């Protein structure tokens, strides 16, 4: 049988493969574990294989490419229009096989190990910053209930925390004082972890040739340059304060004052 395209729907433990012929008919449907899938594709004729760009896709994409297959990763939102009838894993794999054969389809580049490491570094850093913000907000809320108000800047609260915990005259119960001490220690630990990751980002951005070129653009610092290297190379890199235009759902033009998220903050 002549296989035109193959779609693989990825799961945590199960992988669903559907092969389509030149006429679009389903030639093969199989369910595998990861090891079974790799063994099957190693003995399969070289084919055009599509997968959704999700967790595990980059590893499997590199393995299949090493076997000689032409591997393409598709954003999930571009696969959805090809799903027929009620959604299930085999129908998802069939939709991927149909979408990957389209000439005008948009694909995601398969990331290298270095790019995945950088991506993980930024995601861990973002999570730590969000957790640090949550700890600070909880501290403020607890202290506000005890009549202690601080300026908006976290620096003001950081300066006062040792004094609050050591001052026996503050209207704090022993239980609340212990909880505040726990949160204060957590804040300091998170702060140190963020500083360590910032230092690692700075080292990478100072030694990578592509990052050094990006940093020559006004408004681009080590964080943004490093992030652009770890994420999709097609992603736009926008200087801080730049005005970005895009269309909303109704087709009206919307102006964004900065890139979405924290990517433009080199802190």
Buried (B, 14 or more C-beta within 10 A) or exposed (E): EEBBBBBBBBBEEBBBBBBBBEEEEEBBEBBBEBEBBBEBBEEBEEBBBBBBBBEEBBBBBBBBEEBEBBBBBBBEEBBEEBBEEEEEBBBBBBBBBBBBBEEEBEBBBBBEEEBEEBBEBBEEBBEBBEBBEEBBEBBBEBBEEBEBEBEEEBEEBBEBBEEBBEEEEBEBEEEBBEBBEEBBEBBBEBBEBBEEBBEEBBEBBEEBEEBEEBBEEEBBBBBBBBBBBBBBEEEEBBBBEBEEEEEEEEEEEEEEEBBEEBBBEBE
